[in-house]
Each structure stands twice: as structure tokens, then as C-alpha cells.
């Protein structure tokens, strides 16, 4: 169908006016991509005549339309992609996609290794299509990683690695939702729970409290959370708290003890230990790094 087969030639036509922002694949001289099965990733804003085609792609293709419209063709079907549409296509199967319409086609994309255990099951499914996915959290993480790259900030490998881990987890969550592992209502429940935690990190979050909000037993909550996010509910709370702490240290220039209190720690030392475990540097070292960057950019 559409003249697609494994013998078609590879076409990459990045038309004039198209812009692309790639996620950096190196941190402190060490690649952090391989661990999470990510080969390439980025944001593209495609205009007229933008076209890519592959007869036998060597990576799985994960693509979300952020704005505008595009066409994605496989050997079986043509998909007209609009804002919020997710398409995941397996490696080794021909595909072609291109810009259409009058507006720029803005897309978030990831190329996953088919050998990575998280994505091997896509071979059996071939193509996944889901409309109206919530891409905001994934887009925020992409934007933050790209910002680090533009600022040329000397960032800890652990910080960047934690972001790429989150990219993979969020992509897997969307894949699980689209393939029916969890229903939409349940996914929304988890999203609402994490929003509550992120907006109120100072509260005392326990497994029992979250299970009550989710209307399920603590054992069920723990099992579903680990399956969806590859981490326990309490580790997810910790991750959200540390993400908020980093924002407070960076943007609001608060004292360390103030940040600790705002993210649920009565003890500054305990907070500092948790922060260093997450990002590979202490809060004080992080503050000094940001000050050094600000002096460099003045």
C-alpha cells in the first residue's frame, strides 16, 4: 500500500524553514541513552516539503503531534495526525511521513532501540495509534533537557540520566495506555494523584493515603504503579519532590532549609542526602553551579 516495501530508498528531506532540536546524547563524556533504549530524540517544527521515508528502519519510532498536521503511512494504513495524536511504529517495517496543511507540523519524537527489553513487544503489535494523549509532562522534560544543552551547563550525569529515565517511563506509560494495558480512567487517576503530590510536596504522603485517594488497596496501588512507572509509589513521590526542589533552588533562590520544608522534609540533612542521591550533587553544589552559570551568561 502507498508503494511502501522494504526495497524503497531511504529519503530524508528536511525542507528549508524546518527547525529541529535534538536531545543531547552525551553527558560528561558518557552516553546515558543506551540504558533506556533511546537512540535519538528531539522536537521538530516541519514545514512544506518535509518528508522522511525508510524501507527497513532499524529503530522503533515514537511520535506525538504537538500542533499542525502530518501524514504517516505504513504498509497497511495512512494516519492523518493532528494535535495530541500518538503514533508508535515498529522497526523493520516500512514507513513514510510528511507535513501537510498550512500550519507548521510540530512533533515530539523518539527513536527506540528494538533490542531494549522495554520495547521488544512492539514487534508483535507493529503499529500503535492513539488520539488525544496528554503530552505536556513529556514535552516539559524535553524542553528542560534542551535548555541545559543551550546553556551549556556543567550538569551532573545523574541529573541528565534521571531526565532520560523519566522520558522513557512517560513514553512507556503512553504506550501501555494506547495498547490497553490500563484503561483511560485509571491512567487519569494516576495523573491526578501525581498532580496532587507535585502541587503539595510538603504534605505527608504515605502509601495508605495515596491508596485511599485511588480507591484501591496499598498492595494493588504498589503493583500497578510499578508496572506503569517502573517504580514504587513512594519513589515516585520522592522523584516529584526532588524535581520541585531543583526548581526552587534554581528559580526562586531559597535557602536550603526553606526548600527542604517546602518539599516535605523537617530535617535539612535528610533532604540534602535525598537530593544528592537523586542528582549526584548536594543542594549547595547545585546552587554554586547555577551561580557559576549566571556569571558566565552575564
C-alpha positions as CSV (number, residue, x, y, z in Angstrom):
1,X,0.0,0.0,0.0
2,X,1.2,3.5,-0.8
3,X,4.1,2.0,-2.7
4,X,5.8,1.0,0.6
5,X,8.0,-2.0,0.9
6,X,11.5,-2.9,2.3
7,X,13.1,-2.1,-1.1
8,X,12.1,1.6,-1.2
9,X,15.0,4.0,-0.9
10,X,15.6,6.0,2.2
11,X,14.5,9.6,1.9
12,X,15.3,12.4,4.4
13,X,14.1,15.8,3.1
14,X,14.4,18.4,5.8
15,X,12.9,21.4,3.9
16,X,14.1,24.9,4.3
17,X,12.4,26.6,7.2
18,X,12.1,23.4,9.2
19,X,13.8,23.6,12.6
20,X,14.9,20.7,14.8
21,X,16.1,20.5,18.4
22,X,17.9,17.3,19.3
23,X,18.2,15.9,22.8
24,X,22.0,15.7,23.6
25,X,23.3,12.1,23.6
26,X,26.3,12.8,25.7
27,X,26.7,13.9,29.3
28,X,30.1,14.3,31.0
29,X,31.6,12.3,28.1
30,X,29.3,9.3,28.9
31,X,26.2,8.3,26.9
32,X,23.1,7.9,29.1
33,X,20.8,6.9,26.2
34,X,21.7,3.2,25.9
35,X,20.5,2.3,29.3
36,X,17.0,3.5,28.5
37,X,16.9,2.2,24.9
38,X,16.8,5.7,23.3
39,X,18.8,6.1,20.1
40,X,17.7,9.6,19.1
41,X,15.1,12.1,20.3
42,X,14.0,15.7,19.7
43,X,11.5,18.3,18.7
44,X,10.8,19.2,15.1
45,X,8.8,22.1,13.5
46,X,8.3,20.9,9.9
47,X,7.1,23.0,7.0
48,X,6.1,22.3,3.4
49,X,8.0,19.5,1.6
50,X,9.3,18.0,4.8
51,X,9.4,14.2,4.2
52,X,11.1,11.1,5.7
53,X,10.9,7.6,4.4
54,X,12.5,4.3,5.3
55,X,12.1,0.8,3.8
56,X,13.5,-1.1,6.8
57,X,14.1,1.3,9.7
58,X,16.4,0.0,12.4
59,X,14.6,1.7,15.3
60,X,11.1,1.8,16.7
61,X,9.5,5.2,16.0
62,X,7.6,7.1,18.7
63,X,5.9,10.3,17.5
64,X,3.4,12.8,19.0
65,X,1.9,15.7,17.1
66,X,2.1,18.9,19.2
67,X,0.5,21.2,16.6
68,X,-0.3,21.3,13.0
69,X,-0.9,18.3,10.8
70,X,1.1,15.5,9.2
71,X,0.6,12.2,7.3
72,X,2.1,8.9,8.5
73,X,1.9,6.0,6.1
74,X,2.6,2.3,6.8
75,X,2.2,-0.7,4.5
76,X,-1.3,-1.2,6.0
77,X,-2.7,2.2,6.7
78,X,-2.5,6.0,6.4
79,X,-2.8,8.1,9.5
80,X,-3.8,11.8,9.4
81,X,-2.0,13.1,12.5
82,X,-3.3,16.2,14.4
83,X,-2.6,17.8,17.8
84,X,-2.4,15.2,20.6
85,X,-2.1,12.1,18.3
86,X,0.4,9.5,19.2
87,X,1.8,7.0,16.7
88,X,4.3,4.3,17.5
89,X,5.7,2.2,14.6
90,X,7.9,-0.9,14.9
91,X,11.4,-1.2,13.5
92,X,11.9,-3.2,10.3
93,X,8.5,-2.2,8.8
94,X,8.5,0.5,6.0
95,X,7.1,3.9,6.8
96,X,6.8,7.3,5.3
97,X,5.7,10.6,7.0
98,X,5.4,14.2,5.8
99,X,4.0,17.6,6.5
100,X,0.5,18.6,5.3
101,X,-1.8,21.5,5.8
102,X,-1.0,25.2,6.1
103,X,0.5,25.3,9.6
104,X,3.9,24.1,10.7
105,X,3.8,20.5,11.9
106,X,5.3,20.4,15.4
107,X,6.3,16.9,16.6
108,X,8.0,15.3,19.5
109,X,9.8,12.1,18.5
110,X,11.9,9.3,20.0
111,X,13.8,6.5,18.2
112,X,13.9,3.5,20.5
113,X,16.2,0.5,20.2
114,X,14.2,-2.6,19.3
115,X,16.7,-4.7,21.3
116,X,15.8,-2.9,24.6
117,X,13.6,-5.1,26.8
118,X,11.0,-2.3,27.4
119,X,10.2,-2.1,23.6
120,X,10.6,-5.6,22.2
121,X,6.9,-6.3,22.4
122,X,6.2,-3.7,19.8
123,X,7.4,-6.2,17.1
124,X,4.2,-8.2,17.7
125,X,1.9,-5.1,17.6
126,X,3.6,-3.3,14.6
127,X,1.7,0.0,14.9
128,X,0.1,1.8,17.8
129,X,-2.2,4.8,17.2
130,X,-3.9,6.8,20.0
131,X,-5.7,10.2,19.8
132,X,-5.8,13.0,22.4
133,X,-2.9,11.8,24.5
134,X,-1.6,14.1,27.3
135,X,1.9,15.1,26.2
136,X,2.5,18.0,28.5
137,X,4.8,16.3,31.0
138,X,6.9,14.7,28.3
139,X,7.2,18.0,26.5
140,X,8.3,19.7,29.7
141,X,11.1,17.2,30.2
142,X,12.3,17.6,26.6
143,X,12.3,21.4,26.9
144,X,14.3,21.2,30.2
145,X,16.9,18.9,28.7
146,X,17.3,21.1,25.6
147,X,17.6,24.2,27.9
148,X,20.5,22.5,29.7
149,X,22.2,21.9,26.3
150,X,21.7,25.5,25.1
151,X,23.0,27.0,28.4
152,X,26.0,24.6,28.2
153,X,25.5,24.0,31.9
154,X,28.1,21.6,33.5
155,X,25.3,19.3,34.7
156,X,25.8,16.1,36.7
157,X,25.5,12.9,34.7
158,X,22.9,11.8,37.3
159,X,20.7,14.8,36.6
160,X,20.6,14.2,32.9
161,X,20.2,10.4,33.4
162,X,17.2,11.0,35.7
163,X,15.6,13.1,33.0
164,X,16.1,10.4,30.3
165,X,14.8,7.8,32.7
166,X,11.7,9.9,33.1
167,X,11.4,10.3,29.3
168,X,11.4,6.5,28.9
169,X,8.9,6.0,31.7
170,X,6.5,8.6,30.3
171,X,6.8,7.1,26.8
172,X,6.1,3.6,28.2
173,X,3.1,4.9,30.1
174,X,1.6,6.3,26.9
175,X,2.4,3.0,25.1
176,X,0.7,1.0,27.9
177,X,-2.4,3.2,27.8
178,X,-2.6,3.1,24.0
179,X,-2.3,-0.7,23.9
180,X,-4.9,-1.2,26.6
181,X,-2.7,-2.3,29.5
182,X,-4.5,0.2,31.7
183,X,-7.8,1.9,30.9
184,X,-8.1,5.7,30.3
185,X,-9.9,6.3,33.6
186,X,-7.2,4.6,35.6
187,X,-4.4,6.5,33.8
188,X,-6.3,9.7,34.6
189,X,-6.5,8.7,38.2
190,X,-2.7,8.3,38.4
191,X,-2.2,11.6,36.6
192,X,-4.5,13.4,39.1
193,X,-2.7,11.7,42.1
194,X,0.7,12.8,40.9
195,X,-0.6,16.3,40.2
196,X,-1.8,16.5,43.9
197,X,1.6,15.3,45.1
198,X,3.5,17.8,42.8
199,X,1.3,20.7,43.9
200,X,1.6,19.7,47.6
201,X,5.0,18.1,48.1
202,X,5.2,19.4,51.7
203,X,2.3,17.1,52.8
204,X,2.9,13.7,54.5
205,X,2.4,11.3,51.6
206,X,2.1,7.7,52.7
207,X,1.2,4.6,50.7
208,X,-2.1,4.3,52.6
209,X,-3.1,7.9,52.0
210,X,-2.5,7.5,48.2
211,X,-4.3,4.2,48.1
212,X,-7.3,5.8,49.7
213,X,-7.3,8.6,47.1
214,X,-7.0,6.0,44.3
215,X,-9.7,3.8,45.9
216,X,-7.6,0.7,45.8
217,X,-5.6,-1.4,48.4
218,X,-2.0,-0.4,49.1
219,X,-0.8,-3.7,47.5
220,X,-2.8,-3.0,44.3
221,X,-1.5,0.6,44.1
222,X,2.1,-0.6,44.6
223,X,1.7,-3.3,41.9
224,X,0.0,-1.0,39.3
225,X,2.5,1.8,39.9
226,X,5.5,-0.4,39.5
227,X,4.0,-1.8,36.3
228,X,3.2,1.6,34.8
229,X,6.2,3.7,36.1
230,X,8.8,1.1,37.0
231,X,9.0,2.5,40.5
232,X,7.0,2.3,43.7
233,X,4.5,5.0,44.7
234,X,6.9,6.3,47.4
235,X,9.8,6.5,44.9
236,X,7.5,8.4,42.6
237,X,6.7,10.8,45.4
238,X,10.5,11.2,46.0
239,X,11.1,11.9,42.4
240,X,8.4,14.6,42.3
241,X,9.7,16.2,45.4
242,X,13.3,16.4,44.1
243,X,12.1,17.8,40.8
244,X,10.3,20.5,42.7
245,X,13.3,21.1,44.9
246,X,15.5,21.6,41.9
247,X,13.1,24.2,40.5
248,X,13.0,26.1,43.9
249,X,16.8,26.1,44.2
250,X,17.2,27.2,40.6
251,X,14.4,29.8,40.1
252,X,13.4,31.1,43.5
253,X,16.9,31.2,45.2
254,X,15.6,30.0,48.5
255,X,17.7,28.9,51.4
256,X,18.3,25.1,51.6
257,X,16.3,24.7,54.8
258,X,13.4,26.6,53.2
259,X,13.4,24.3,50.1
260,X,13.6,21.3,52.4
261,X,10.5,22.4,54.3
262,X,8.6,23.1,51.1
263,X,9.1,19.6,49.7
264,X,8.2,17.8,52.9
265,X,11.5,17.5,54.9
266,X,11.8,18.7,58.5
267,X,15.5,17.8,58.5
268,X,17.8,19.7,56.1
269,X,20.4,17.0,56.3
270,X,17.9,14.3,55.2
271,X,16.8,16.5,52.3
272,X,20.4,17.0,51.2
273,X,21.1,13.3,51.3
274,X,18.0,12.6,49.2
275,X,18.9,15.4,46.7
276,X,22.4,14.1,46.2
277,X,21.2,10.5,45.8
278,X,18.9,11.8,43.0
279,X,21.1,14.2,41.2
280,X,24.7,13.3,42.2
281,X,25.4,16.6,43.9
282,X,24.4,18.3,47.1
283,X,21.9,21.2,47.1
284,X,24.9,23.6,47.9
285,X,26.9,22.3,45.0
286,X,23.8,22.7,42.7
287,X,23.4,26.3,43.9
288,X,27.1,27.0,43.2
289,X,26.8,25.5,39.8
290,X,23.8,27.8,38.9
291,X,25.6,30.9,40.2
292,X,28.6,30.0,38.1
293,X,26.3,29.7,35.0
294,X,24.7,33.1,35.7
295,X,28.1,34.8,36.0
296,X,29.1,33.2,32.7
297,X,26.0,34.4,30.9
298,X,26.1,38.0,32.2
